[in-house]
Amino acid sequence: MRTFGAVVLDFDGLIVDTESPILAIWQEVFREHGCELSLHDWERALGSHGAYDPCAHLAELTGRIFDHEALRTAVRARNTEACGRQPLLPGVADLLDQARSIGLRTAVASSSTRGWVEGWLERHGVRSVVDAVCGREDVARVKPEPDLFLLAAARLGVPPAACVVFEDSPNGIRAAKRAGMACVAVPNPVTARLRLPDPDLVLPSLAGLRLSELLERLGRAGVPPTAAEA
């Protein structure tokens, strides 16, 4: 029977749905230039950083020269405003409270910057129940590599095999599995349309989650192999 000592959450799309606004904004920008941005292309960006450059893609499709930094700055401003209207996703606060009540450590591990994550956690009143926050500036490689999750485990003082990850994106799930962690997928409106690479469990939402029962179910499933063993 496998036992767990920590839960590690992704941020974008799992704690707050920041994935829907940014995709919608970039799709609008592409349409303004007579192009379409598909989910197939955007999927590379989900849960990661630097794997897909929408500015370069738009320039390639249109054959035009853009001020990439100005375009990114404008999109960031629109996205920050749009994300400010997004609530904490259902069940997130309760999951963190349940984890602490049964003695589990908690962390957020994101391919976004630590400042982005910390700011929204503070805004939504849940930073105080998160023991550690790991962002892309803390590691050499972001998801789908396991570095962020391994760092979270180290900061929590919990072995990777004793961590449960909650993720929404294919890249995040791959990272969790490569870290040797159990992974529960909770797709958002964007990632629900994608194939998820074999999570241990898929939930439609965190709302109503009974964490102790979920951990018991995952514990009976055994210990997944680490990346080195797979």
N, C-alpha and C positions, 0 to 999 in steps of 0.2 A: 504494500500500500504506500503510494507516494504521498508525502506531506509537503505543505507549502508554507513559506515564511514571508512572501511578499507578493504584491500585485503591482504591475508596471503598466501604465496607460500611455498610449499614444495621445497626441493632443488634437491636431487638425483633423476634423471629421469624426472624432471620437468623443471629445469633451465638449467642443463647440463645432458646429458645422461651418467651418471656414472653407470647406472644399467647394460647396455649391456656389458661393458668391464669386470666388476667383475664377472658376471655370466659366461662369456666365459672363463675367466682365471681359475675359479674353475672347470668348466667342463673339461678343458684341463688337470688339475691336476688329476682329477678322472680317466680320460682315461689313463693317464700315469701309473696308478696303476690297470688298467684292469676293471674299474668300470664306471658307468654312473651316473651323477647327473641330476635328472629330475627337470623340472620347478615346479612340484607338491611339491617336497621337498624344493626347493629354495624359494618358495612363502612365507614361514614363515619369511624369512629374509628381504623381501622387505618392505621398509618403517619403519622397526623396528630395534631393536638391542637386541641380546641375545636370541632370540626365536629359532634360528637354529645355530648349531655349525658344520660347514662342516668338521673340523678336526676330531671331535668325530664320525661323520657319516662315514667318510672315514676309520677310524680305525675299526669301527664296521663291515663295509662291507668286509674289507681285512683281519681282524684278526691280523693286524700288529701293532707294537708300533711306533708312530711317535713323533718327537720333535715338538709339536704343535706350540710353540712360533716361532721356526725357520721357519716352514712352513707358518705361518701367516705373518711373516716379509717379506718373499720372495714374497708372494702374494700381500702384500701391496705395495711393491716396483714396481712390474709389473703393478699393478692397477693404481698407481699414474702416471706412465709413460704413460699408455694408456689413462687415463682421460685427461692428458695434451694435447692430440691430438683432444679432443672433443670440438666442438664449443659451444657457447651459443645457446640454442635451438631457433628456429624461433619464433619471436613474444614476447620473454621475455622482452627485453629492451623496446619495444614499450608499452607493458602492464604496466610496471612500470612508464614510462613517462606519459601515459594516466591517471593512477591513481593519480599521483601528480598534473597533470594539472586540474583535477576536484576536487581537495581538499581531496583526500582519503589518509589515512595513509597506510604505507606499512611495511610488515614484512616477514621474512623467518623463518619457524619453521621446524626443521629437527631432526630426530633421530640420525643423525651423530653428530660428535663433532662440536662445534662452530668454532674451528680452521680450520677444513676441509672446512666448508661452507664459512667462512670469506675469506679464502685464494683464493678460486675460484671466489667469487664475486669480490674481488679486481682485480684478474687477468683478468677478463672479463669486468672490468670497470663499474660495476653496483652497487658496494657497496654504493656509495654516494647517490643513490636514494632509498635505503632501510633504513627505520627508526629504525628497531630493528631486531636482529638475535637471535633466541633461539635454543640452541643445547641440546643434551642429558644430559650434565653435569648440566644443569639448572633445571632439574625436577627429581622427584622421579620415574616417570613412563613414558616411551616413547610410541609412537603409537603402538597399536591401542587405547591406553588410551588417554583421551582428554587433558592431562596436558600441552603439548607443545603449543597447540592452545589457551588454556585458558591463559597461561602465555603471549603469544604474544598479545592477546587482552588487558590484563592488562597493559603491557608495552606501548601499543599504546594509552591507555586511551579510548578504544572503547568497548562498550558492546559486548559480544560474538554474540548475535543475529544480530548485525550490521556488522559482518565480513563475507566476502566471501573467501573461501579457494579454492585454485587451487592445485589439487593433481593428482598423477599418479597411486598410489598403493591402493589395497584393504585395507591394514592396515591404510593408511593415510585417506582414505574416512571414515572408521569407526570412527577414532579419531575425524574428523571434525563434523560428525553427533552427536557424543556423547557430543561434546562441544556446540551443539545447533547452529552451523553455517551452512550457505548454502555452498554447495560444488560442484565445477565444476571439472569433471574428464578430464584429458588430457593424455591418455595412451601413453606410449612409446613402442618401439618394443618388450620389454619384457612383460610389463603389459597388452598390447593389447591382449595377448593370455589368459588372466585370466578373470573370472567373477568379475565384479565390483559391490559392494554391494549398489546399489540404490543411486547413486549420483543424484543431482538435474538436472544436465545437463552433457552431454558428448560431448567433442569437439575433432576432429582429430588432432588439432594443435592450438597453440596460434597465429599463423601467420594470419594477417588480422583481428584480433579480434577488434570489436568496443565495448569497455568496457562499455560505457554509455548505449548502447542498451542492452547489456547482463544484466546489473544491473537492468534495467527497467523490463526485462523479469523475472528475479528472484524475483524482488519485487512484481510482480503481483501474484507470486506463493504462497505467504504467508510466515509465520514464522514457521519453523520446531520446534518440541518439543525438549526441552533439554533432557539430559540423565536421569535426575530425573523424568521428566514427561512421558518419553517414556515407 
